[in-house]
């Protein structure tokens, strides 16, 4: 049986802030392997609960256990995080949508349905993506994954709504999602899976914002996309997490691409 742990992140402070709902899908055996290794790692470093923003931002480190850590120690900790996620065989899923792209495809009816921010649409599409992974391997998994998300998150109602859309409203996916559940859990030692989801969502929202930023800093390391556009290079964590096999996470879809995804959703409802 598959379980998908999800988290949400918005890249506040960026020129075009992107919102991402992302996480990992895995079997119970894979999650057990991950959880044991993750908690052992945190104990080794003296970290109680890992919050990505505390570790990845200079301001966050000032008020956390990471204050005073050398760059060498931070790099070692980061590499251990990545090694555990990759070594546990987790499958990443998610979508990050910049605010400008979201606004470009919203109509009054869509705003009423999905809300004024990308959270709801990200949630639906990520759950569909997790279900699609199971569907592609349905000879093994038989049904869509169940979902776990952080208790107390501001997007609780949105995720509940998104899950209901797939389990009861969808004509295409309803039967496959019939046994899927949605559970709240604290982002604590008992659920380190949510900490991995937080790590992915944070870095993916940053990546998405950097792809659409028309004026990257002069000091930024750039890469050239397939369309010839120069953007800030993907941050090391994502490059290391994805490896040679790439990723299921969608970054910064164009308005045209997002419009097509919405039409698929709306066609399913009809």
N, C-alpha and C positions, 0 to 999 in steps of 0.2 A: 504494500500500500504506500502511496506517495503522500507526502505532506509538503506544503509550500509555506515558508515563513516570509512575511512581507514587511517592508517599512517604507516610509515616505520621507522625502527631503526636498526642500526648495532652496535654490542657490541665491538667497537674499544678498543684496549688495552687488550683484553682477549687473552689467549694462542691460541685459535681457534675461532676467531670472527664469530658470527652467525648473519645473517641478517633476520629480521622478517618483514613481512607485516601483520598487524592485525587490528582489529577494532570491531565494534558492529553493529548488525542488529536489527532494531526495527520498530514498526509502528509509524505513525505521533503522535498519542496520547502518546505513551511511550516516544518518543523523547521530546515532549513538557513538560511532567512531569520532565524528567531528566534535561532539560535546565533551567527551572525555579529554581529547587533545587540547581543546580550547581552554577549558577550565584549568588544566594543568599549566598551560602557558601563562594564563593570567596570574595564577598563584606564584609562578616563578618570578614574574616581574613586579609583584606586589600591587596589581591592579584588581580592584574589586569588580567593577562592571565597566566594560569598554563602551565609551560613547565617542563616535568618530569625530564629531566637531571639537571635542576637547583635545583630541590628539592631533588632528590635522591642521588646526589653526593656531597661529601664534597667540592670539588673545585667549583661546580656550586653554592652552597649556599653562598660562599664567595662574589660573585658578584651579589647577588639577594636580593629580599625582605626577604628571609629566613635567611639572615645573622643575627645572634644574637638570633634566635629562640631557645628556650630550647628544649631538647629532648622530654619532656612531651608535649609541644605544637606541635611539628612535628608529634608525634604519634597521637595526637587528630585530626590533620588535615588529616593525612593519613587515619585514620579510617572513617572520614566523607566522604572522596573521595570514599572509598570502599562501604560504606553504601548507598550512592546515586546511584552508578552504579548498585549494586545488587538490591536495592529497586525499581529501575525503570524498571526492567524486561528485560534488554538488553541481546541479545544473542551474545556471543563472537565468532569470527571466526579468523582464521589466521594460518600461518605456519612459523616456524623459521628453517632456514637451515644453519648449520655451513659451513664455507668455505671449510673445508677438505672434507666434504660429497658432496658438490656441485661439487668440482673439480674431485672427484672420478667417477662421472657419465657423465661428459661432454665429448662430442666428438667434432671434428671440426664443424660438421653441427649444433650441438646443441648450441655451443658457438656462431655461427653466428646468430642463431635464438633468443637465450635468453640472450646473452651478457656474459661478463667475470666475472660478479658478480651475486649473487643469487637473486637480486631484481626482475628481470622480471619473473623468474619462481615462486617466492613467490607470486607475484601479480596475476598471472594466477590461481594458485592453491587456493589462498584465495578467489578470485572472484567465482571460481567454488564451493568452500565450502559454500559461502554465498548463491549461487544459489541452492545448494543441500539442505540447510536448508529450503528454500522456497519450493523446490520440494517435500520434505518430508511432507510439510504442504500445498500442492497446492490446496487442497479443500477449504482452507481458503484464501490463498494469490494469487492464480491464475497465478502469473508470478514472475520472478526473481526480486530481489531488484534493485533499482537504486543506484549508488555509488557517494560518495562525497569524495574528497581528498584535501590535503592542496595546495593552490596556492603557486607557487614558490618552491615546493619541487623538489629535484634533480631527482626524479623518475617519473616526470610528463609524459614524453614520453613513459616510460615503461608501466605505467598504461593505457594510451590511447591504446597502442598496445595490451595489455592483454584484455581490454574490447572489442576491435575490433575482437579479436580471437573468443570470445564467441558469439558476436552478429551477425557476418557475416561469419566467417570461419568454426565454429563448426557445424558438421552434427548432433550431438546429442543434443546440447544445444541451437542452434541458435533460434528456434521458441520460446522457453521458455524465452530467453533473449531479444526477439525482441523489447519490449517496455522499456528495461532498458536504463537509461541514465548515463552519466559520467560527473560530474560537479566539477569545481575548486572552492575553497572557502578559505578565510583567516582563520588562526587559531587565531580567536579573540573572543570577547564577543558574537558576533552574531552566532558563530558556536562552542559552547563549546563541541559539540559531538566529534570534532577532538581532543580536549584535553584528552578526555577519551580514544580515540584510541591511542594517543601518550603514555599514561600511560600503556596500555596493551602491545603495541609493544616493548617499552623499557624494561619492566620486562620480557617479553617472550624471547627477544634476549639474555638477560643475562642468563636466565634459560637454553637455548639451548647451549650456550657456556660452561656453567658449567657442563652440562651432558657429553660433549665430552672431557673435560679437563682431560688429563691422570694424572696430578699432582696437585690435589687440595691442597690449603694451609694447613699446619699442624694444624692451628687454626680453620679451617672450620668445621662447623657442617655437618655431612654426613648423607645420607640416602642410603638404599640399593634398587636398582631397581629389577624388576622381574627376570632379567637374572643374578642376584647376584653381579653386578657391584656396587661399592660404589662411589657415586657422592656427590657434594655439595647439601645440602638440598635446596628445592625450597624456594625462598624468600617469606617472609610473605605476601606481596601484592597478589601474585598469589594464595597462599593457601586460602586467605580470599576471593578473587574474585571468585574462582571456587566453593568453598563450597562443599557440599555433592554430588552435581550432576555432578561434573567434568567439563570438558571443551571441546569445539570444536577445540581449538588451538592445532596444532601438533607441538611437540618439538623434534628437533634433530632426524629426521628420519635417519635410517641407509642408507648406500649407496644402499643396496639391496631394501629397501622399496622405496627409491626415484626413483630408476631405474624402479620399477613397476609403479609408478605414471606417469613417463615420457612415458612409453609404452602405458598407457591408453590415454594420450594426443595425442601421435603419431598415435595410432589406430583410434582415433576420426577424425584426419585430413585425414587419408586414406579412 
